[in-house]
Amino acid sequence: MCDDRDYLMMSGIQHFSFCKRQWALIHIEQQWEENIHTALGKLDHARCHDGDIYEKRGDLLTIRNLRVASHQLHLTGNCDVVEFRSDPQGISIRYCEGYWKPMPVEYKHGHSKVNNADRLQLCAQVIALEEMLSCSIQEAALYYAETRRREFVEISEELRATTKSMADEMWKYFQKGYTPKVKTGKYCKACSLSELCLPRLCQRISVRKYIDEALQEKE
């Protein structure tokens, strides 16, 4: 049996991919602030969990809020939804006849993104399920509330390798208790931790520039 205290939160890999400093503020320094994006995200997750934990309809078995853990990644968390479809090439499930092929579905607010932050979190769920169920999962899905559409994600070897590398890097930071500096950008404005983070203090600026900017703010 694994002890959750020895593992990091699986959802953190999404934060880490978006901004390593944001991840450290949340998972190392235990800081958090809500904004409209995080509040709506919580509502979306609440909706996907609003129903029976276990539901079977014909050839589809749905399990919600399933706790998973990966010994390889040292990550643990909850899958929003795991769908099991009847498949002769699938796995056996206790108390269910036949064979079933699993696929996690992660619910997200907003829409599909260019970066891989959401896909990395999904890949971590896949790796955990593969370890726990002794199976192989080649495809998973992200459901975006804004577009009400699923994005099917191929769990490629490249995505797996990136997920493993990022999980290892998260652990190195966590063990050192290190909160990295960041290169600021437009994405900082959308971050709920912008006031706690103080990204401008991570920039190297001259004393003269600092004084000039401070004087301008007082005018």
C-alpha positions as CSV (number, residue, x, y, z in Angstrom):
1,M,0.0,0.0,0.0
2,C,1.3,3.5,-0.8
3,D,1.1,6.3,1.6
4,D,-0.3,9.6,0.1
5,R,2.1,11.5,2.3
6,D,5.0,10.2,0.3
7,Y,3.5,11.3,-3.0
8,L,2.8,14.7,-4.6
9,M,-0.5,15.8,-6.0
10,M,-1.1,14.6,-9.5
11,S,-3.0,17.8,-10.5
12,G,0.2,19.7,-9.7
13,I,1.8,18.6,-12.9
14,Q,-0.6,20.9,-14.7
15,H,0.4,23.8,-12.5
16,F,4.1,22.9,-13.0
17,S,3.8,22.8,-16.8
18,F,2.0,26.2,-16.8
19,C,4.4,27.9,-14.4
20,K,7.0,26.3,-12.0
21,R,6.7,29.2,-9.6
22,Q,3.0,28.9,-9.4
23,W,3.3,25.2,-8.6
24,A,5.9,25.9,-5.9
25,L,3.7,28.6,-4.3
26,I,0.8,26.1,-4.1
27,H,2.5,22.8,-3.3
28,I,5.6,23.9,-1.4
29,E,4.6,27.2,0.3
30,Q,0.9,26.2,0.6
31,Q,-0.4,29.5,-0.7
32,W,-3.7,29.9,-2.7
33,E,-6.0,32.6,-4.0
34,E,-9.2,32.2,-5.9
35,N,-10.1,34.1,-9.1
36,I,-12.9,33.7,-11.6
37,H,-11.0,31.0,-13.6
38,T,-10.3,28.8,-10.5
39,A,-13.9,29.3,-9.2
40,L,-15.4,28.2,-12.5
41,G,-13.1,25.3,-12.7
42,K,-14.3,24.1,-9.3
43,L,-17.9,24.3,-10.5
44,D,-17.1,22.3,-13.6
45,H,-15.5,19.5,-11.4
46,A,-18.5,19.6,-9.0
47,R,-20.9,19.0,-12.0
48,C,-18.9,16.0,-13.3
49,H,-19.0,14.5,-9.8
50,D,-22.7,15.2,-9.4
51,G,-24.1,11.7,-9.8
52,D,-23.5,8.1,-8.7
53,I,-19.9,7.1,-8.2
54,Y,-20.6,3.9,-10.1
55,E,-22.9,3.7,-13.1
56,K,-23.4,1.0,-15.7
57,R,-25.4,1.4,-18.9
58,G,-25.1,-1.4,-21.4
59,D,-21.5,-1.7,-22.6
60,L,-20.4,1.4,-20.7
61,L,-19.3,1.4,-17.1
62,T,-18.6,4.9,-15.6
63,I,-16.7,5.4,-12.3
64,R,-16.4,9.0,-11.0
65,N,-13.8,10.5,-8.7
66,L,-11.6,7.4,-8.7
67,R,-8.5,7.6,-6.5
68,V,-5.3,6.6,-8.3
69,A,-1.6,6.6,-7.6
70,S,1.6,6.0,-9.6
71,H,4.6,4.5,-8.0
72,Q,6.7,5.4,-11.0
73,L,5.8,9.1,-10.9
74,H,5.3,9.3,-7.1
75,L,2.1,11.1,-7.8
76,T,-1.5,10.5,-6.5
77,G,-4.8,12.1,-7.2
78,N,-8.4,11.6,-8.4
79,C,-9.6,10.9,-12.0
80,D,-12.7,12.9,-12.6
81,V,-14.2,10.1,-14.7
82,V,-12.9,6.7,-15.9
83,E,-15.0,5.0,-18.6
84,F,-14.8,1.3,-19.0
85,R,-16.1,0.0,-22.4
86,S,-16.8,-3.6,-23.1
87,D,-13.9,-5.0,-25.1
88,P,-12.7,-8.6,-25.6
89,Q,-9.1,-7.2,-25.5
90,G,-9.8,-5.4,-22.2
91,I,-9.3,-6.4,-18.5
92,S,-11.5,-8.2,-16.0
93,I,-13.2,-6.1,-13.3
94,R,-14.4,-7.5,-10.0
95,Y,-18.2,-8.1,-9.9
96,C,-18.5,-7.3,-13.6
97,E,-18.8,-10.0,-16.3
98,G,-16.7,-9.8,-19.4
99,Y,-13.7,-7.6,-20.2
100,W,-13.4,-3.9,-20.1
101,K,-11.1,-1.2,-21.7
102,P,-10.5,1.8,-19.4
103,M,-10.2,5.5,-20.5
104,P,-9.9,8.4,-18.1
105,V,-11.8,11.6,-19.0
106,E,-10.5,14.8,-17.3
107,Y,-12.9,17.8,-17.0
108,K,-11.5,21.3,-17.6
109,H,-12.9,24.8,-17.7
110,G,-12.4,26.8,-20.9
111,H,-11.2,25.3,-24.1
112,S,-8.4,23.3,-25.6
113,K,-5.0,24.8,-25.3
114,V,-1.9,24.9,-27.4
115,N,0.4,23.9,-24.5
116,N,0.5,20.4,-23.0
117,A,-0.4,21.3,-19.4
118,D,-3.8,19.5,-19.4
119,R,-2.5,16.6,-21.5
120,L,0.4,16.0,-19.1
121,Q,-2.0,15.7,-16.2
122,L,-4.1,13.3,-18.2
123,C,-1.1,11.2,-19.1
124,A,-0.1,11.0,-15.4
125,Q,-3.6,9.5,-14.8
126,V,-3.1,7.0,-17.6
127,I,0.2,5.9,-16.2
128,A,-1.3,5.4,-12.7
129,L,-4.3,3.4,-14.1
130,E,-1.9,1.2,-16.1
131,E,0.1,0.4,-13.0
132,M,-3.0,-0.2,-10.9
133,L,-5.0,-2.3,-13.4
134,S,-2.0,-4.0,-15.2
135,C,-3.2,-2.8,-18.6
136,S,-2.2,-0.6,-21.5
137,I,-4.1,2.6,-22.4
138,Q,-3.3,4.4,-25.7
139,E,-6.0,7.1,-25.7
140,A,-7.7,9.3,-23.1
141,A,-9.9,12.4,-23.3
142,L,-10.2,16.0,-22.0
143,Y,-13.7,17.5,-21.8
144,Y,-13.8,21.3,-22.0
145,A,-16.9,23.0,-20.4
146,E,-16.7,26.1,-22.6
147,T,-16.9,24.2,-25.9
148,R,-18.7,21.1,-24.5
149,R,-16.5,18.9,-26.6
150,R,-14.0,16.2,-25.9
151,E,-10.5,16.3,-27.1
152,F,-9.1,12.8,-27.6
153,V,-5.4,12.6,-26.6
154,E,-3.0,10.0,-27.9
155,I,-0.8,8.8,-25.0
156,S,2.4,8.7,-27.0
157,E,5.9,7.7,-25.8
158,E,6.9,11.3,-26.1
159,L,4.1,12.5,-23.9
160,R,4.9,9.7,-21.4
161,A,8.6,10.7,-21.3
162,T,7.8,14.3,-20.8
163,T,5.4,13.4,-18.0
164,K,8.0,11.3,-16.2
165,S,10.7,14.0,-16.6
166,M,8.4,16.7,-15.2
167,A,7.3,14.5,-12.3
168,D,11.0,13.9,-11.4
169,E,11.8,17.7,-11.6
170,M,8.8,18.4,-9.3
171,W,10.2,16.1,-6.7
172,K,13.6,17.7,-6.9
173,Y,12.1,21.1,-6.2
174,F,9.9,19.7,-3.5
175,Q,12.7,17.9,-1.7
176,K,14.8,21.1,-1.7
177,G,11.9,23.3,-0.7
178,Y,12.9,25.6,-3.6
179,T,10.5,28.2,-5.2
180,P,12.0,29.1,-8.6
181,K,12.0,32.5,-10.2
182,V,10.1,33.0,-13.4
183,K,10.2,35.0,-16.7
184,T,7.1,37.1,-16.5
185,G,4.6,37.3,-19.4
186,K,1.0,38.0,-20.3
187,Y,-0.1,34.7,-18.7
188,C,0.8,36.2,-15.3
189,K,-2.4,38.4,-15.4
190,A,-4.6,35.3,-15.6
191,C,-2.9,33.7,-12.6
192,S,-4.9,33.7,-9.3
193,L,-1.5,34.0,-7.4
194,S,-0.3,37.1,-9.2
195,E,-0.5,39.2,-6.1
196,L,1.2,36.6,-3.9
197,C,3.8,35.8,-6.5
198,L,4.9,39.4,-7.1
199,P,6.5,38.5,-10.5
200,R,8.1,41.9,-10.9
201,L,10.4,41.2,-7.9
202,C,11.7,38.2,-9.9
203,Q,13.1,40.5,-12.5
204,R,16.6,41.9,-12.3
205,I,16.2,45.7,-12.6
206,S,18.6,48.5,-11.8
207,V,18.2,50.6,-8.7
208,R,17.6,53.7,-10.9
209,K,14.8,52.0,-12.8
210,Y,13.2,50.8,-9.6
211,I,13.3,54.3,-8.1
212,D,11.9,55.9,-11.3
213,E,9.0,53.4,-11.5
214,A,8.2,53.9,-7.8
215,L,8.1,57.7,-8.3
216,Q,5.9,57.4,-11.3
217,E,3.4,55.2,-9.3
218,K,3.1,58.0,-6.7
219,E,2.4,60.7,-9.2
